[in-house]
Amino acid sequence: MSEPVFQPLHITPSDEQRAIQLRRTRLMLVEANAGAAKTTTLALRMAQALARGAPPESLLALTATTPAVTALRERLVAIGIDRSVAAHLRVQTFESFSLAVLADAEGDAARALATPEQVRPFVIRAVERAQSLPDERYPDELHGDARPADLVEGLLQAFEVLRGRLVLQQLDPEERLTPAAAESLGFDYLTLRSWQCFEAIRRGGHPDRPDFRTPGDGVHDLARLLLAGEIRPEDGLLQQGLSLVGVDEMHDMNRAAFTVLKALLAANPRAAFVGVGDRDQVIHTQSGAEAGFMGEHFRREIGEPEVLPLTASHRFGPELARHAGALARKPYAASGEACTAVHLEPCSSPRLAAEYIARQAQAHLAQRGQATLRVLLRHPAQSVLIEHALLRLGVAYGTAGFTPFLARPETLLVRGLHAHALGDYAGFDTPERRAALLEAWLLFSGARVDSEELRHLDSQQAQRVAVAEAAQDLDSTRRFIDAHALRSATPDARRPLEAALALLGTGDDEAFEASFLKTLAPQALARRVFVREADAVRVANNLTQLVQLVLAERGPVAEAMRMLGTLSLRSSSDVGRSRSGPRVVLSSIEAAKGLEFDHVILPHLTAGEFGGGSLENRNLLYVALTRARQRLTLTFDTERPSRFLRDAGFLE
């Protein structure tokens, strides 16, 4: 008697897909190319398990990112899985799965710290503790010219790698950390001792659970407890009666996630496993991702898998497949049924590229249907001119992976400085907009709300209450800026803010062009707020673009600022947006990973605009190119084309 075969809706699976769907084997790895329908193929394999009689709750699919979770859920429904059944299928990130297991083990969840700024005080405390431990055997290795606060950014970057790679777990538990051992692990002694102290602080506040967790700590903590034997596969927490475990985007896996996966498969020995991924899409190396977990590590630590190919692109046509294969230096086939137009648009400046993209978006929205246009950007600052051009044409759009430029705190600060200097608060006509303005003032001034009436609240609650009250009317907003944002500002922040106010108060447009950015010194101002230097650079780049936008209006600065106020009102409206979300979206490349769109525009493939020639930049471009279904458009300066355009064969 032949087994039932799931027949999907709307698609005809390829021979490769059918082989993956129907193959009965415990361990399967799928080596896939981008656009080869990895997520759809995993959905087919899950649907086949249901057709064989597996209970929906016995299927578990894990991914690295929330967008990948969304994509897999959408594909399950699209191929014909009933929504009521799909709702019982477990599709989670490794982080959310691990946090759920830890919640069962620990009881109440630990508090979550989401931003580097929230974590910063604990990193400083960890460095200070490491430098003052009385039994420290290598004190000279821990002291240098840098203050603990100056080390935070570098340490946070190192901590992400240490967390993902489980670096300290590679030491013998009986072995004390030494400078030589630290060097053998690829880190300096101060970094590893600071990490040990940070972990002691993070885990030391509660007898049953950590005092707090940061992003990635769920997977790290579960993996650490598994390696230490404090949680064992046979204890029951991981014994979940699973019949199938799937991993999508397996190229994003790091050592911590792999440790969790290995224990999960050991705890569910009757579960089949299928992992799908593309080695050329590894873009999360900063968290320890590496392609080896689809290869040698898997074979050595879990078992010999059956490896099946998924090579032909179903997303795009042969022409784009040829370019993607050239960039990734591997064979690449594509379905002859698909046809993807590739267009290169010469644009000698970012402004011309922005205007071209806005016209393309306008034409796209004039088409019938719900076709999607995604503009993929390497850096958020590249969105400023594009968003401005879209708003001027009245094109409704969304953003993914970054905040719209008019809502960014640095943009609000500049508009707020101008408004306060001249008393012209155009665009800040509601309490919500004034509250956002005041939050930006407080962020960059370093001021803290000091009120007897709010002493019973913690600092964040007190700030929210004070801002909400001050935003109720314009006079209160002005008084709050004078009495709190400026008077209570840190000295290093007050000086450039007051100097910028004075310059703007003159109404001298030539002085604005010549001196505003130099007076405000946005990168130095941002360094006092943000932990990561990349964030300070981002603020400076955004404001440089903003000032250029104001100057490009070729009129009084005051008129350009009022224009920004008008555009901010337009950007917050829902005119032209469909119920399913905006059809035109500006996105980071990372936020588009695992997704696909009818038309993809990738601007600024110009030397100096798209990073260097690193493997990660190459992989990012590979990811961006392979999101397109029907059309791919690239803009670049013909005088300074990116080397990747030649590597991919776009420029012969």
ROVO-840026 format. One record per residue (C-alpha): residue number from 0; residue in three letters; y, z, x. Coordinates in steps of 0.25 Angstrom, whole numbers, plus 5000, padded with zeros to 4 digits. Layout:
N
 num residu   py   pz   px
 NUM    ALA    Y    Z    X
...
//
This chain:
652
 num residu   py   pz   px
   0    MET 5000 5000 5000
   1    SER 5013 4996 5006
   2    GLU 5024 5006 5007
   3    PRO 5037 5004 4999
   4    VAL 5048 4997 5006
   5    PHE 5063 5000 5003
   6    GLN 5070 4987 4999
   7    PRO 5085 4989 5002
   8    LEU 5096 4984 4993
   9    HIS 5106 4973 4998
  10    ILE 5100 4971 5011
  11    THR 5088 4964 5017
  12    PRO 5083 4972 5029
  13    SER 5080 4964 5042
  14    ASP 5066 4964 5048
  15    GLU 5071 4975 5058
  16    GLN 5076 4984 5047
  17    ARG 5063 4982 5039
  18    ALA 5056 4986 5051
  19    ILE 5064 4999 5053
  20    GLN 5064 5002 5038
  21    LEU 5048 5001 5037
  22    ARG 5043 5005 5050
  23    ARG 5035 5018 5050
  24    THR 5037 5026 5063
  25    ARG 5041 5040 5066
  26    LEU 5052 5037 5076
  27    MET 5061 5024 5075
  28    LEU 5073 5020 5083
  29    VAL 5081 5008 5078
  30    GLU 5089 5001 5089
  31    ALA 5100 4994 5081
  32    ASN 5112 4985 5084
  33    ALA 5125 4988 5077
  34    GLY 5126 4981 5063
  35    ALA 5110 4980 5062
  36    ALA 5111 4989 5050
  37    LYS 5106 5002 5057
  38    THR 5111 5011 5046
  39    THR 5105 5002 5035
  40    THR 5092 5001 5042
  41    LEU 5091 5016 5043
  42    ALA 5094 5017 5028
  43    LEU 5082 5007 5026
  44    ARG 5073 5016 5034
  45    MET 5077 5028 5025
  46    ALA 5076 5020 5013
  47    GLN 5062 5016 5017
  48    ALA 5058 5031 5019
  49    LEU 5063 5034 5005
  50    ALA 5054 5022 5000
  51    ARG 5042 5028 5007
  52    GLY 5045 5041 4998
  53    ALA 5052 5050 5008
  54    PRO 5061 5060 5001
  55    PRO 5076 5057 5003
  56    GLU 5079 5071 5008
  57    SER 5068 5068 5019
  58    LEU 5077 5057 5025
  59    LEU 5087 5061 5036
  60    ALA 5097 5051 5043
  61    LEU 5106 5056 5054
  62    THR 5118 5050 5060
  63    ALA 5129 5054 5070
  64    THR 5141 5051 5061
  65    THR 5146 5053 5047
  66    PRO 5149 5038 5045
  67    ALA 5135 5035 5049
  68    VAL 5130 5044 5038
  69    THR 5139 5037 5028
  70    ALA 5134 5023 5032
  71    LEU 5119 5027 5031
  72    ARG 5121 5033 5017
  73    GLU 5128 5021 5013
  74    ARG 5117 5012 5018
  75    LEU 5106 5020 5011
  76    VAL 5113 5017 4998
  77    ALA 5116 5003 5001
  78    ILE 5102 4999 5003
  79    GLY 5097 5005 4990
  80    ILE 5095 5020 4992
  81    ASP 5098 5026 4979
  82    ARG 5111 5035 4980
  83    SER 5104 5047 4975
  84    VAL 5093 5046 4985
  85    ALA 5102 5043 4996
  86    ALA 5110 5056 4993
  87    HIS 5097 5064 4997
  88    LEU 5095 5056 5010
  89    ARG 5100 5065 5022
  90    VAL 5110 5056 5030
  91    GLN 5118 5065 5040
  92    THR 5125 5066 5053
  93    PHE 5117 5074 5064
  94    GLU 5129 5084 5064
  95    SER 5128 5086 5049
  96    PHE 5113 5087 5049
  97    SER 5113 5097 5061
  98    LEU 5124 5106 5054
  99    ALA 5115 5106 5041
 100    VAL 5103 5111 5050
 101    LEU 5112 5121 5057
 102    ALA 5117 5126 5044
 103    ASP 5103 5129 5039
 104    ALA 5101 5137 5052
 105    GLU 5114 5144 5053
 106    GLY 5118 5146 5039
 107    ASP 5133 5144 5037
 108    ALA 5139 5133 5045
 109    ALA 5148 5135 5057
 110    ARG 5163 5131 5056
 111    ALA 5166 5117 5060
 112    LEU 5177 5113 5070
 113    ALA 5180 5098 5068
 114    THR 5191 5095 5078
 115    PRO 5193 5097 5093
 116    GLU 5205 5105 5090
 117    GLN 5197 5115 5083
 118    VAL 5187 5116 5094
 119    ARG 5198 5117 5105
 120    PRO 5200 5132 5105
 121    PHE 5185 5135 5107
 122    VAL 5184 5125 5119
 123    ILE 5196 5132 5125
 124    ARG 5189 5145 5123
 125    ALA 5176 5140 5129
 126    VAL 5183 5135 5142
 127    GLU 5190 5149 5143
 128    ARG 5177 5156 5141
 129    ALA 5169 5147 5151
 130    GLN 5180 5150 5161
 131    SER 5180 5165 5159
 132    LEU 5165 5168 5158
 133    PRO 5162 5180 5167
 134    ASP 5149 5176 5172
 135    GLU 5153 5161 5175
 136    ARG 5146 5157 5188
 137    TYR 5155 5145 5191
 138    PRO 5169 5149 5187
 139    ASP 5176 5139 5196
 140    GLU 5169 5127 5188
 141    LEU 5176 5132 5176
 142    HIS 5191 5133 5180
 143    GLY 5201 5121 5183
 144    ASP 5215 5117 5180
 145    ALA 5213 5114 5166
 146    ARG 5216 5124 5155
 147    PRO 5204 5126 5144
 148    ALA 5213 5119 5134
 149    ASP 5214 5106 5143
 150    LEU 5199 5105 5143
 151    VAL 5196 5105 5128
 152    GLU 5196 5090 5126
 153    GLY 5186 5087 5138
 154    LEU 5177 5099 5134
 155    LEU 5176 5094 5119
 156    GLN 5172 5080 5124
 157    ALA 5162 5086 5133
 158    PHE 5157 5096 5122
 159    GLU 5154 5084 5113
 160    VAL 5145 5078 5124
 161    LEU 5139 5092 5127
 162    ARG 5136 5094 5112
 163    GLY 5130 5080 5109
 164    ARG 5122 5080 5122
 165    LEU 5117 5094 5122
 166    VAL 5121 5095 5136
 167    LEU 5119 5110 5138
 168    GLN 5106 5110 5132
 169    GLN 5101 5102 5144
 170    LEU 5102 5114 5152
 171    ASP 5091 5124 5154
 172    PRO 5094 5136 5145
 173    GLU 5091 5145 5157
 174    GLU 5100 5137 5166
 175    ARG 5115 5142 5167
 176    LEU 5125 5131 5168
 177    THR 5130 5127 5182
 178    PRO 5140 5117 5187
 179    ALA 5129 5109 5192
 180    ALA 5121 5109 5179
 181    ALA 5134 5105 5172
 182    GLU 5136 5093 5181
 183    SER 5121 5089 5179
 184    LEU 5124 5089 5164
 185    GLY 5137 5080 5166
 186    PHE 5147 5090 5163
 187    ASP 5156 5100 5171
 188    TYR 5153 5115 5171
 189    LEU 5166 5119 5164
 190    THR 5163 5109 5152
 191    LEU 5149 5115 5150
 192    ARG 5153 5129 5152
 193    SER 5164 5127 5142
 194    TRP 5154 5121 5132
 195    GLN 5145 5133 5134
 196    CYS 5156 5142 5130
 197    PHE 5161 5133 5119
 198    GLU 5147 5133 5113
 199    ALA 5146 5148 5114
 200    ILE 5159 5150 5107
 201    ARG 5155 5140 5096
 202    ARG 5142 5146 5094
 203    GLY 5146 5161 5096
 204    GLY 5154 5164 5084
 205    HIS 5142 5167 5074
 206    PRO 5128 5172 5076
 207    ASP 5121 5161 5067
 208    ARG 5130 5149 5069
 209    PRO 5141 5143 5078
 210    ASP 5155 5148 5076
 211    PHE 5159 5133 5074
 212    ARG 5154 5119 5076
 213    THR 5161 5106 5080
 214    PRO 5157 5092 5077
 215    GLY 5143 5089 5084
 216    ASP 5140 5104 5085
 217    GLY 5130 5103 5073
 218    VAL 5121 5093 5080
 219    HIS 5123 5101 5094
 220    ASP 5120 5114 5088
 221    LEU 5107 5110 5081
 222    ALA 5102 5103 5093
 223    ARG 5105 5115 5102
 224    LEU 5098 5124 5093
 225    LEU 5086 5114 5093
 226    LEU 5086 5114 5108
 227    ALA 5087 5129 5109
 228    GLY 5075 5131 5099
 229    GLU 5084 5139 5089
 230    ILE 5081 5128 5079
 231    ARG 5068 5121 5080
 232    PRO 5062 5109 5073
 233    GLU 5051 5117 5066
 234    ASP 5061 5128 5061
 235    GLY 5063 5120 5048
 236    LEU 5078 5117 5049
 237    LEU 5075 5103 5054
 238    GLN 5062 5102 5046
 239    GLN 5067 5094 5034
 240    GLY 5055 5086 5029
 241    LEU 5061 5073 5034
 242    SER 5054 5060 5033
 243    LEU 5064 5051 5040
 244    VAL 5075 5054 5050
 245    GLY 5085 5043 5053
 246    VAL 5097 5042 5063
 247    ASP 5107 5032 5061
 248    GLU 5117 5028 5073
 249    MET 5107 5035 5083
 250    HIS 5115 5030 5094
 251    ASP 5125 5041 5091
 252    MET 5114 5052 5094
 253    ASN 5117 5062 5105
 254    ARG 5108 5073 5111
 255    ALA 5111 5083 5100
 256    ALA 5108 5074 5089
 257    PHE 5095 5069 5096
 258    THR 5091 5084 5097
 259    VAL 5093 5086 5082
 260    LEU 5085 5073 5079
 261    LYS 5074 5077 5088
 262    ALA 5072 5090 5082
 263    LEU 5073 5084 5068
 264    LEU 5062 5074 5070
 265    ALA 5053 5085 5076
 266    ALA 5056 5094 5064
 267    ASN 5052 5082 5055
 268    PRO 5040 5076 5061
 269    ARG 5036 5067 5049
 270    ALA 5050 5061 5049
 271    ALA 5052 5047 5054
 272    PHE 5064 5044 5062
 273    VAL 5073 5032 5063
 274    GLY 5085 5031 5072
 275    VAL 5094 5019 5072
 276    GLY 5105 5016 5082
 277    ASP 5113 5006 5091
 278    ARG 5114 5010 5106
 279    ASP 5127 5002 5107
 280    GLN 5134 5011 5097
 281    VAL 5134 5024 5105
 282    ILE 5149 5028 5104
 283    HIS 5147 5043 5103
 284    THR 5144 5046 5118
 285    GLN 5154 5057 5117
 286    SER 5145 5065 5109
 287    GLY 5133 5062 5117
 288    ALA 5127 5050 5110
 289    GLU 5118 5041 5118
 290    ALA 5108 5030 5114
 291    GLY 5097 5037 5122
 292    PHE 5093 5044 5109
 293    MET 5089 5031 5103
 294    GLY 5080 5029 5116
 295    GLU 5075 5037 5127
 296    HIS 5079 5050 5122
 297    PHE 5072 5048 5108
 298    ARG 5059 5043 5115
 299    ARG 5058 5055 5125
 300    GLU 5062 5066 5115
 301    ILE 5057 5061 5101
 302    GLY 5047 5050 5103
 303    GLU 5045 5035 5104
 304    PRO 5052 5028 5093
 305    GLU 5049 5015 5087
 306    VAL 5062 5007 5090
 307    LEU 5066 4996 5081
 308    PRO 5077 4986 5082
 309    LEU 5088 4983 5073
 310    THR 5096 4972 5079
 311    ALA 5102 4962 5070
 312    SER 5115 4965 5064
 313    HIS 5116 4965 5049
 314    ARG 5130 4969 5049
 315    PHE 5137 4957 5056
 316    GLY 5133 4943 5060
 317    PRO 5129 4936 5073
 318    GLU 5142 4934 5079
 319    LEU 5146 4949 5079
 320    ALA 5132 4953 5083
 321    ARG 5134 4944 5096
 322    HIS 5147 4951 5100
 323    ALA 5141 4965 5097
 324    GLY 5128 4961 5105
 325    ALA 5137 4957 5117
 326    LEU 5145 4970 5117
 327    ALA 5133 4978 5116
 328    ARG 5125 4969 5126
 329    LYS 5113 4968 5117
 330    PRO 5106 4958 5108
 331    TYR 5112 4958 5094
 332    ALA 5107 4950 5082
 333    ALA 5114 4948 5068
 334    SER 5109 4944 5055
 335    GLY 5113 4929 5052
 336    GLU 5117 4933 5038
 337    ALA 5129 4941 5043
 338    CYS 5141 4935 5048
 339    THR 5152 4943 5054
 340    ALA 5165 4936 5058
 341    VAL 5171 4940 5071
 342    HIS 5186 4938 5073
 343    LEU 5195 4941 5085
 344    GLU 5210 4943 5082
 345    PRO 5219 4942 5094
 346    CYS 5230 4953 5092
 347    SER 5239 4955 5104
 348    SER 5244 4969 5099
 349    PRO 5239 4981 5091
 350    ARG 5250 4978 5081
 351    LEU 5245 4964 5078
 352    ALA 5231 4969 5077
 353    ALA 5235 4979 5067
 354    GLU 5243 4968 5059
 355    TYR 5231 4959 5059
 356    ILE 5221 4970 5055
 357    ALA 5230 4974 5043
 358    ARG 5230 4960 5038
 359    GLN 5215 4959 5039
 360    ALA 5214 4972 5031
 361    GLN 5223 4967 5021
 362    ALA 5215 4954 5019
 363    HIS 5203 4962 5019
 364    LEU 5207 4970 5007
 365    ALA 5211 4957 5000
 366    GLN 5197 4953 5000
 367    ARG 5188 4957 4988
 368    GLY 5177 4967 4989
 369    GLN 5175 4979 4998
 370    ALA 5174 4973 5012
 371    THR 5177 4983 5023
 372    LEU 5187 4981 5035
 373    ARG 5186 4991 5046
 374    VAL 5196 4991 5058
 375    LEU 5189 4999 5069
 376    LEU 5198 5005 5079
 377    ARG 5195 5011 5093
 378    HIS 5207 5021 5092
 379    PRO 5214 5027 5080
 380    ALA 5228 5023 5086
 381    GLN 5224 5009 5084
 382    SER 5225 5011 5069
 383    VAL 5240 5014 5068
 384    LEU 5245 5000 5069
 385    ILE 5234 4995 5060
 386    GLU 5236 5006 5049
 387    HIS 5251 5003 5049
 388    ALA 5248 4988 5047
 389    LEU 5238 4991 5036
 390    LEU 5248 5000 5029
 391    ARG 5259 4990 5030
 392    LEU 5250 4980 5023
 393    GLY 5246 4990 5013
 394    VAL 5231 4989 5017
 395    ALA 5223 5001 5013
 396    TYR 5214 5007 5024
 397    GLY 5206 5019 5028
 398    THR 5203 5025 5042
 399    ALA 5190 5030 5048
 400    GLY 5189 5038 5061
 401    PHE 5204 5041 5061
 402    THR 5215 5045 5053
 403    PRO 5225 5035 5048
 404    PHE 5237 5034 5057
 405    LEU 5247 5039 5047
 406    ALA 5239 5051 5044
 407    ARG 5237 5055 5059
 408    PRO 5244 5068 5063
 409    GLU 5252 5061 5074
 410    THR 5257 5051 5065
 411    LEU 5261 5062 5055
 412    LEU 5268 5069 5066
 413    VAL 5277 5057 5070
 414    ARG 5280 5054 5056
 415    GLY 5283 5069 5054
 416    LEU 5292 5070 5067
 417    HIS 5300 5059 5061
 418    ALA 5301 5064 5047
 419    HIS 5305 5078 5052
 420    ALA 5315 5072 5062
 421    LEU 5322 5064 5052
 422    GLY 5319 5071 5039
 423    ASP 5312 5059 5033
 424    TYR 5298 5063 5028
 425    ALA 5295 5049 5022
 426    GLY 5280 5049 5020
 427    PHE 5278 5064 5019
 428    ASP 5280 5065 5004
 429    THR 5268 5073 5000
 430    PRO 5263 5087 5004
 431    GLU 5251 5081 5009
 432    ARG 5258 5072 5019
 433    ARG 5268 5083 5023
 434    ALA 5256 5092 5026
 435    ALA 5250 5081 5035
 436    LEU 5263 5080 5042
 437    LEU 5264 5095 5044
 438    GLU 5249 5096 5049
 439    ALA 5253 5085 5060
 440    TRP 5265 5093 5064
 441    LEU 5257 5105 5066
 442    LEU 5246 5098 5073
 443    PHE 5255 5092 5084
 444    SER 5265 5104 5085
 445    GLY 5254 5114 5087
 446    ALA 5261 5123 5077
 447    ARG 5254 5134 5069
 448    VAL 5258 5139 5056
 449    ASP 5263 5153 5057
 450    SER 5265 5160 5044
 451    GLU 5263 5174 5039
 452    GLU 5259 5170 5026
 453    LEU 5247 5162 5031
 454    ARG 5242 5172 5042
 455    HIS 5230 5174 5033
 456    LEU 5225 5160 5035
 457    ASP 5219 5154 5048
 458    SER 5228 5144 5055
 459    GLN 5223 5131 5049
 460    GLN 5224 5137 5035
 461    ALA 5238 5142 5037
 462    GLN 5242 5128 5043
 463    ARG 5237 5121 5030
 464    VAL 5244 5131 5021
 465    ALA 5257 5130 5028
 466    VAL 5257 5115 5029
 467    ALA 5253 5113 5014
 468    GLU 5265 5122 5010
 469    ALA 5275 5115 5020
 470    ALA 5270 5102 5015
 471    GLN 5274 5104 5000
 472    ASP 5288 5099 5002
 473    LEU 5296 5092 5013
 474    ASP 5306 5104 5016
 475    SER 5294 5113 5019
 476    THR 5288 5102 5028
 477    ARG 5301 5101 5036
 478    ARG 5302 5116 5037
 479    PHE 5287 5117 5041
 480    ILE 5289 5107 5053
 481    ASP 5301 5115 5058
 482    ALA 5296 5129 5056
 483    HIS 5281 5127 5060
 484    ALA 5278 5113 5066
 485    LEU 5289 5113 5076
 486    ARG 5293 5128 5078
 487    SER 5279 5132 5080
 488    ALA 5275 5120 5088
 489    THR 5269 5122 5102
 490    PRO 5280 5120 5112
 491    ASP 5273 5108 5118
 492    ALA 5273 5101 5105
 493    ARG 5286 5106 5100
 494    ARG 5294 5099 5111
 495    PRO 5289 5085 5108
 496    LEU 5289 5086 5093
 497    GLU 5304 5091 5094
 498    ALA 5307 5080 5103
 499    ALA 5301 5070 5094
 500    LEU 5309 5075 5082
 501    ALA 5322 5075 5090
 502    LEU 5319 5060 5094
 503    LEU 5315 5056 5080
 504    GLY 5327 5063 5074
 505    THR 5337 5054 5082
 506    GLY 5332 5042 5074
 507    ASP 5333 5034 5087
 508    ASP 5322 5023 5086
 509    GLU 5324 5019 5100
 510    ALA 5321 5033 5105
 511    PHE 5309 5034 5096
 512    GLU 5303 5021 5102
 513    ALA 5307 5026 5116
 514    SER 5303 5041 5116
 515    PHE 5296 5046 5104
 516    LEU 5282 5045 5109
 517    LYS 5286 5051 5123
 518    THR 5294 5062 5116
 519    LEU 5282 5066 5106
 520    ALA 5272 5064 5117
 521    PRO 5261 5063 5107
 522    GLN 5249 5063 5117
 523    ALA 5254 5077 5123
 524    LEU 5257 5082 5109
 525    ALA 5243 5078 5104
 526    ARG 5236 5085 5116
 527    ARG 5241 5098 5111
 528    VAL 5234 5096 5098
 529    PHE 5221 5088 5101
 530    VAL 5210 5092 5110
 531    ARG 5206 5078 5114
 532    GLU 5215 5069 5123
 533    ALA 5210 5057 5115
 534    ASP 5216 5063 5102
 535    ALA 5229 5065 5110
 536    VAL 5229 5051 5114
 537    ARG 5226 5046 5100
 538    VAL 5238 5053 5095
 539    ALA 5247 5047 5106
 540    ASN 5241 5033 5103
 541    ASN 5243 5035 5088
 542    LEU 5258 5039 5090
 543    THR 5260 5027 5100
 544    GLN 5255 5018 5089
 545    LEU 5263 5025 5078
 546    VAL 5276 5024 5086
 547    GLN 5273 5009 5089
 548    LEU 5271 5007 5074
 549    VAL 5284 5013 5071
 550    LEU 5292 5005 5081
 551    ALA 5285 4992 5077
 552    GLU 5292 4994 5063
 553    ARG 5305 4989 5071
 554    GLY 5314 4998 5062
 555    PRO 5319 5012 5062
 556    VAL 5309 5022 5066
 557    ALA 5312 5030 5053
 558    GLU 5309 5018 5045
 559    ALA 5295 5016 5052
 560    MET 5292 5031 5049
 561    ARG 5295 5030 5035
 562    MET 5286 5017 5035
 563    LEU 5275 5026 5040
 564    GLY 5278 5036 5029
 565    THR 5276 5025 5019
 566    LEU 5264 5020 5025
 567    SER 5258 5034 5025
 568    LEU 5259 5034 5010
 569    ARG 5253 5021 5009
 570    SER 5241 5025 5018
 571    SER 5238 5037 5010
 572    SER 5237 5029 4997
 573    ASP 5224 5023 4991
 574    VAL 5229 5010 4987
 575    GLY 5219 4999 4990
 576    ARG 5208 5008 4994
 577    SER 5194 5006 4987
 578    ARG 5186 5017 4982
 579    SER 5176 5015 4993
 580    GLY 5186 5017 5003
 581    PRO 5196 5008 5011
 582    ARG 5191 4994 5014
 583    VAL 5200 4994 5027
 584    VAL 5197 5005 5037
 585    LEU 5202 5008 5051
 586    SER 5192 5015 5058
 587    SER 5187 5020 5072
 588    ILE 5175 5013 5077
 589    GLU 5168 5026 5077
 590    ALA 5170 5029 5062
 591    ALA 5164 5015 5059
 592    LYS 5151 5017 5067
 593    GLY 5139 5014 5058
 594    LEU 5148 5007 5048
 595    GLU 5150 4992 5045
 596    PHE 5162 4984 5039
 597    ASP 5164 4971 5033
 598    HIS 5176 4968 5043
 599    VAL 5179 4975 5056
 600    ILE 5192 4974 5064
 601    LEU 5192 4979 5078
 602    PRO 5206 4979 5083
 603    HIS 5211 4981 5097
 604    LEU 5200 4975 5106
 605    THR 5210 4974 5117
 606    ALA 5209 4980 5131
 607    GLY 5213 4994 5131
 608    GLU 5212 4995 5116
 609    PHE 5197 4997 5114
 610    GLY 5194 5007 5125
 611    GLY 5187 5003 5138
 612    GLY 5174 4997 5141
 613    SER 5166 5009 5140
 614    LEU 5152 5009 5133
 615    GLU 5158 5017 5121
 616    ASN 5169 5008 5119
 617    ARG 5159 4996 5119
 618    ASN 5150 5003 5109
 619    LEU 5162 5006 5100
 620    LEU 5166 4992 5100
 621    TYR 5152 4988 5097
 622    VAL 5152 4998 5085
 623    ALA 5165 4992 5080
 624    LEU 5161 4977 5081
 625    THR 5148 4980 5074
 626    ARG 5154 4986 5061
 627    ALA 5158 4973 5056
 628    ARG 5150 4965 5045
 629    GLN 5158 4953 5041
 630    ARG 5170 4952 5051
 631    LEU 5174 4958 5064
 632    THR 5188 4957 5069
 633    LEU 5193 4960 5083
 634    THR 5208 4961 5087
 635    PHE 5212 4960 5102
 636    ASP 5223 4956 5112
 637    THR 5219 4943 5118
 638    GLU 5226 4947 5131
 639    ARG 5218 4960 5132
 640    PRO 5204 4959 5125
 641    SER 5195 4970 5126
 642    ARG 5183 4968 5136
 643    PHE 5174 4971 5124
 644    LEU 5178 4958 5117
 645    ARG 5172 4950 5129
 646    ASP 5160 4959 5130
 647    ALA 5157 4957 5115
 648    GLY 5159 4942 5117
 649    PHE 5171 4941 5107
 650    LEU 5179 4935 5119
 651    GLU 5171 4925 5127
//
